[in-house]
Amino acid sequence: MGSEMPARTRRCRSYSKRLAALSPDTLAAIELWCTKTFHDDPEAWVFPSEKLTTPIGRDNLWRRDIEPKLKLINLGWVNFQAMRRTHASLSRKAGIDPKLVADELGHGLGVNLDVYTISDSGQRLESVNLLEQSLASSAVN
């Protein structure tokens, strides 16, 4: 079973805390990472900047660690928004409650469904077929 731990998020130039759900594997990876860090403060940032007083910046993390790996596999066009859309879309396809996904992404349900969730062609084809079957059975009755 997973766990929840506080996640600090940036809002309006200040940091706030909210709970983030973590799978057992993610929690184990973070715990392993923490054993390899050079500080013992339980309030310390898990992924600190060079000064250790603030979290690593999203743009720095992206530029230094994520983008180079994406370029190696010809996905240099991917950005944070593409990852968020993928997360939302795959969660929807897996049948995960859209409200839970919206909460994970830090958005309202409308933004999650209207902006981030994209139906794939298989889902659209299935919906068209269901509608056609429904109309055909209504016409017969």
C-alpha positions in Angstrom: 0.0 0.0 0.0 1.2 3.5 -0.8 1.6 6.5 1.5 1.0 10.2 1.5 3.6 12.7 2.3 3.7 16.5 2.3 4.6 18.0 -1.0 5.6 21.7 -1.1 4.2 23.5 -4.1 4.8 27.0 -5.3 1.8 29.3 -5.4 2.0 33.0 -5.7 5.7 33.3 -5.0 5.5 31.4 -1.7 5.5 27.7 -0.9 2.5 25.9 0.4 2.2 22.3 1.5 -0.2 19.6 0.3 -0.3 15.9 0.5 0.9 13.8 -2.4 0.0 10.2 -2.8 3.0 8.0 -3.4 3.1 4.4 -4.6 5.2 1.9 -2.6 7.8 1.8 -5.3 8.1 5.6 -5.4 8.2 5.9 -1.7 11.0 3.3 -1.6 13.0 5.1 -4.2 12.7 8.4 -2.3 13.7 6.7 1.0 16.7 5.2 -0.8 17.6 8.6 -2.2 17.4 10.2 1.2 19.8 7.6 2.6 22.4 8.8 0.0 22.0 12.5 0.8 24.4 14.4 3.0 21.9 15.9 5.5 20.0 14.4 8.4 17.4 17.1 8.8 13.9 15.5 8.3 12.6 18.9 7.2 15.3 19.3 4.5 14.2 19.4 0.8 14.4 16.0 -0.8 15.6 17.6 -4.1 17.4 20.8 -3.0 19.0 23.5 -5.0 22.8 23.9 -4.7 22.4 26.1 -1.7 20.2 23.4 0.1 17.8 26.1 1.3 15.3 25.9 -1.5 14.0 23.1 -3.7 15.7 22.6 -7.1 14.1 24.8 -9.7 11.7 23.1 -12.1 13.5 24.7 -15.1 17.0 23.7 -13.8 15.8 20.1 -13.2 14.3 20.0 -16.7 17.3 21.5 -18.5 20.0 19.5 -16.6 18.4 16.1 -16.1 15.2 15.5 -18.0 15.6 17.2 -21.4 19.0 15.6 -22.3 17.5 12.1 -21.7 14.4 12.9 -23.8 16.6 14.2 -26.6 18.5 10.9 -26.6 15.3 9.0 -27.5 14.0 11.7 -30.0 11.5 13.1 -27.6 13.1 16.5 -27.3 9.8 18.2 -28.0 8.2 16.9 -24.8 7.6 19.4 -22.0 6.0 19.4 -18.6 2.6 20.0 -20.1 2.9 17.0 -22.4 3.8 14.9 -19.3 0.8 16.2 -17.4 -1.5 15.5 -20.4 -0.1 12.0 -20.7 -0.6 11.4 -17.0 -4.2 12.7 -17.2 -5.0 10.8 -20.4 -3.6 7.5 -19.3 -5.3 7.8 -15.9 -8.6 8.4 -17.6 -8.0 5.4 -19.9 -7.2 3.2 -16.9 -10.5 4.2 -15.3 -9.1 6.3 -12.5 -11.6 8.8 -11.0 -11.1 12.1 -12.8 -11.5 14.0 -9.5 -8.5 12.0 -8.1 -6.4 12.9 -11.1 -7.4 16.5 -10.9 -6.4 16.6 -7.2 -3.0 15.0 -8.1 -2.4 17.6 -10.8 -3.5 20.4 -8.6 -6.4 21.5 -10.8 -10.1 21.5 -10.7 -12.1 18.8 -12.4 -13.0 21.0 -15.4 -9.4 21.9 -16.2 -8.3 18.2 -15.8 -11.0 17.0 -18.3 -11.1 19.9 -20.7 -7.4 20.8 -20.9 -5.3 17.9 -19.8 -7.2 14.8 -20.7 -7.1 13.8 -24.4 -9.0 10.8 -25.6 -7.1 8.5 -27.9 -8.5 7.3 -31.3 -9.5 3.9 -29.9 -11.6 5.5 -27.2 -13.3 7.8 -29.7 -14.0 4.9 -32.1 -15.5 2.9 -29.2 -17.8 5.8 -28.3 -18.9 6.2 -31.9 -19.7 2.5 -32.1 -21.6 2.5 -28.9 -23.7 5.5 -30.0 -24.4 3.8 -33.4 -25.4 0.6 -31.6 -27.7 2.5 -29.3 -29.3 4.4 -32.1 -29.8 1.2 -34.1 -31.4 -0.6 -31.2 -33.7 2.4 -30.6 -34.8 2.5 -34.2 -35.7 -1.2 -34.2 -37.8 -0.8 -31.0 
